[in-house]
Amino acid sequence: MGPIDLSGNTLIIQTINLVIAAFLGGLIGLERETGRRPAGLRTNMLVAVGSALFTMLSLHAFPGIGDKGRVAAQIVSGIGFLGAGTVWRSQDAVKGLTTAAGLWTVAAIGMAVGAGLGLLALSATLVVLLILTLMMRFEKTFVRMTVARDRSSENRPN
């Protein structure tokens, strides 16, 4: 597949891969959106599609030229910069780390789709969704238990 290979099958497969990347990024974005978190549906979809497209370009657009890993490294750096914009400090806590890590992971999912590793991308998406949903419930339960324990120990006489 060369730089100007727009044959029907190739273009269809590439387009399907971009749609798959958008869908997988959208699943994660939808979870973020419903939780009213920064970087929701559209952002995650765009990160996944952009990462998939850059990966496809690095693999197919310039055959025999340069190191294909350079584009992957630049995707990671660029998403790191984007993710850093979502992190801020508020009083005693740092906020936005999950959003930044989510964008970073969505970029990796898009890269997997762009590299033709759709099942890996799907598996990663499912793992991310499990982490975002189940771990949030676990954290809330754990925090409630910890706060209740701390309050009961404060009320005990010394």
C-alpha positions in Angstrom: 0.0 0.0 0.0 1.7 3.2 -1.2 1.1 6.9 -0.5 -1.5 7.3 -3.2 -3.2 3.9 -2.8 -6.9 4.9 -2.9 -8.2 1.6 -4.3 -11.7 0.8 -3.2 -10.9 -1.9 -0.7 -8.0 -0.1 0.9 -9.9 3.1 1.4 -12.9 1.3 2.7 -10.8 -0.6 5.3 -9.1 2.6 6.3 -12.4 4.4 6.7 -13.8 1.5 8.7 -10.8 1.7 11.0 -11.3 5.4 11.6 -15.0 4.7 12.4 -14.0 1.9 14.8 -11.5 4.3 16.5 -14.2 7.0 16.8 -16.7 4.4 18.2 -14.2 3.1 20.8 -13.1 6.5 21.8 -16.8 7.5 22.0 -17.6 4.7 24.4 -15.0 6.0 26.8 -16.1 9.6 26.1 -19.7 8.8 26.8 -18.7 7.4 30.2 -16.8 10.6 31.0 -19.7 12.7 29.6 -22.4 11.1 31.7 -20.2 11.6 34.8 -19.9 15.3 33.9 -16.1 15.0 33.6 -13.9 17.1 31.4 -12.9 15.7 28.0 -16.2 14.0 27.1 -17.6 12.4 24.0 -16.2 14.5 21.2 -12.8 15.0 22.7 -12.3 11.3 23.2 -13.6 10.5 19.7 -11.2 13.0 18.1 -8.2 11.8 20.1 -8.9 8.2 19.0 -9.5 9.1 15.3 -6.5 11.4 15.2 -4.2 8.8 16.8 -5.5 6.1 14.4 -5.0 8.4 11.4 -1.5 9.4 12.4 -0.6 5.7 12.9 -2.0 4.7 9.5 -0.1 7.5 7.9 3.1 6.5 9.6 2.7 2.9 8.5 1.5 3.4 4.9 2.0 6.9 3.6 5.8 7.0 3.5 7.0 3.4 2.8 10.7 2.9 3.4 11.2 6.4 4.7 12.2 7.1 8.3 11.4 5.3 11.5 7.7 4.4 11.9 8.0 4.5 15.7 8.7 8.3 15.6 5.1 9.1 14.8 3.9 6.9 17.6 6.3 8.6 20.0 5.0 12.0 18.9 1.4 11.0 19.4 2.2 10.0 23.0 4.0 13.4 23.5 1.2 15.4 21.9 -1.4 13.7 24.0 0.7 14.2 27.1 0.6 17.9 26.3 -3.2 17.8 25.8 -3.6 15.8 29.0 -1.5 18.2 31.0 -4.0 20.9 30.2 -6.7 18.9 32.0 -4.7 18.7 35.3 -5.0 21.4 37.9 -4.4 21.8 41.6 -7.4 22.7 43.9 -6.7 23.3 47.6 -5.1 20.1 48.8 -5.9 17.9 45.8 -4.7 17.5 42.2 -7.7 17.2 39.8 -7.9 15.9 36.3 -5.4 13.1 36.5 -8.0 10.5 35.5 -9.1 12.6 32.5 -5.4 13.0 31.4 -4.8 9.3 31.8 -8.0 8.6 29.9 -7.0 10.7 27.0 -3.6 9.1 27.0 -5.2 5.6 26.9 -7.7 6.6 24.2 -4.8 7.7 22.1 -3.3 4.3 22.6 -6.6 2.6 21.6 -6.7 4.8 18.5 -3.1 3.8 17.7 -4.0 0.1 18.0 -6.9 0.5 15.6 -4.6 2.4 13.2 -2.1 -0.4 13.4 -4.7 -3.0 12.5 -5.0 -4.3 16.1 -8.8 -3.9 16.4 -9.3 -6.7 18.9 -6.6 -5.3 21.2 -8.2 -1.9 20.9 -11.6 -3.4 21.8 -10.1 -5.3 24.8 -8.4 -2.2 26.0 -11.6 -0.2 25.7 -13.5 -2.7 27.8 -10.7 -2.7 30.5 -10.8 1.1 30.6 -14.6 1.2 30.9 -14.4 -1.4 33.8 -11.8 0.7 35.5 -13.7 4.0 35.1 -17.0 2.5 36.3 -16.2 -0.2 38.8 -13.2 1.6 40.4 -15.3 4.8 40.9 -17.9 2.8 42.8 -15.1 1.1 44.8 -13.5 4.5 45.6 -16.7 6.0 46.8 -17.5 3.0 49.0 -13.9 3.0 50.4 -14.0 6.8 51.1 -17.4 6.4 52.8 -16.1 3.6 55.0 -12.9 5.5 55.8 -14.7 8.7 56.7 -17.2 6.8 58.9 -14.3 5.0 60.6 -12.5 8.3 61.2 -15.6 10.0 62.6 -16.2 7.1 65.0 -12.6 7.2 66.2 -12.9 11.0 66.7 -16.0 10.5 68.9 -14.3 8.0 71.2 -13.1 9.2 74.6 -9.3 9.2 75.0 
